[in-house]
Amino acid sequence: KLGYQFSDFRVDPVLNEAGQLIFLNSNRYTAPFLGLGAGFDVSSTTFAHVGFDYYIAPSMKETFADAATGNGASGTVSSVSGLAFGGGLTFKFASNLGAGFGLKYATWNTQFAGVGNRFTQPVADGKAADTFVNVGLFVNYSF
């Protein structure tokens, strides 16, 4: 499968009196992805599926920039990588209609270059890693 993923790690900015970030900041990750999956019948009314997504040319943006330098809180993004995997069950009501649930685990890793300002301290060549676990319900119709 091919698709496009965006994930937000949102945190309300907490600044000190000098306008410096003193807590985590919000990050947005985006990427097209290439996925590979498999599915099989568990019973005549239940279908299981698993899959893996590889993010192609992912990007990351921090929502807070240092007022003095304009840099992100962690510096300038130099590289981003990510992948996801998941699975679920579909319960068939008819040959082309079903409902189910799924779980997706995604992890993103970012390397920064240069100097940022996080927790009121200069940060050089920082790193960030965020993990998302999504649980969802869905309706499936095939034609």
N, C-alpha and C positions, 0 to 999 in steps of 0.2 A: 504494500500500500504506500501511497504518497500522501503527504499532508503538511500542515503548517501548525506549529505549536507555539503558544505563548503562555508563560507562567509568571504570575506576579507574587512576590514575597513582600507584602505591604506592612510597613511599620510606621506609626505616627512619628514624625521627627520630634526629638526632644533636644532643645538648644539651651545653652547656658546664657548668661546675661550678655556675653560678647558675641552671640550668634554662632557659636561653635557647636557642632553636633556632639552630643554626649551619650548617644545611644546608637543602636543599629539604624540603618537607613533602608528604604525600600529599594528593591531590585526588580527589574523586568528582564526576563529571558525570552528570546524569540528565535525561531529556527524553522526552516523546512525540514521534513524528516522523511526517511525511507524506512518502511517497516516490513517485517517478515513475521508471519504467524501461521498457526495451525489450529484446526478444529476437528472435533470428532463427536459422534453421537454417544452419549452416556446411556441413554435409553431411547425409546421411541418418541418421547416427549421432551427430552433434555439434551442440549447441545453444549459442550464445553469448548472454550477457545483460549489460547495463550498467544502472546506476541511480544515482539521486541522492536523498539524504534531507535534508530540512530539519527542524531541531529546533524544535519549538513550545514556547515558554515553558521553556527549559532552566534548570537550576539547578546550582550548584556548591557543594561543601562542603569546606573544609580540615579535616584531621583533627587539626591541632595548634592549641591555643588558648593564648594568653599567660596564665600563671597569675595575673599581677597584674591584667590588664584584662579577661580573658575574651574578648578579640577574637581573630579568626583571625590567623595569622602575617602576613597581608597587609592586614588591616583587615576591613571589612564588605563583603560582595559587593553591588555596586550593579547590575551587568548582566552577562548571560552570553549568548553567541551561539555557534552551531555549525552545521556541515553536514558531510555525508559523501557520498562517491561511490565506486563500485566496479564490479566486473564479474567475470565468470568463464566457465568452460566446463563444460557438462554432457555426458557421454558416455552415450548411451542404450543400455541392454541390451535393453529391450523398449519397446513404445509408451508405457508408463506408469512405467517404472523406469529410473533412471540414477544415475550418481555423477559427481562433479566436484570442481573446486576454484574458489576465489574469492579476491579481494583487496578489502579495504575500507579506504579512507583517510578518517579523520575528524579534524576540527580544531575546537577549542574555544577561545574567547577570553573572558576575564573582566576586568571593571573593578572595582576596589575603591574604597571611600570611607572616609575616616577614617584613623586611624593604626594600623598593625600593628607587629610586631617580628620582623624576619627578618634573619638573619645578624648578630645582636646589634646591629643598627642600627634605629632607628625608620624605618618606611616609610609615606609618606603617598600616598594615591590611587594605589596600585599597580596593575599589570596582570599577567596571566598568560596564556600561550598554550601549550596542549598539543596534540600531534599523535599520533594512534594509527594504526598500519598493522597490519591483521589479515589473516592468510592462513589459509585453512581448507579442509578437505576435507568433503564432505557427500554424503549419499545423498538422492535426490529420488524421491518416489513421487507420482504424480498420479492422481486418480480423477474 
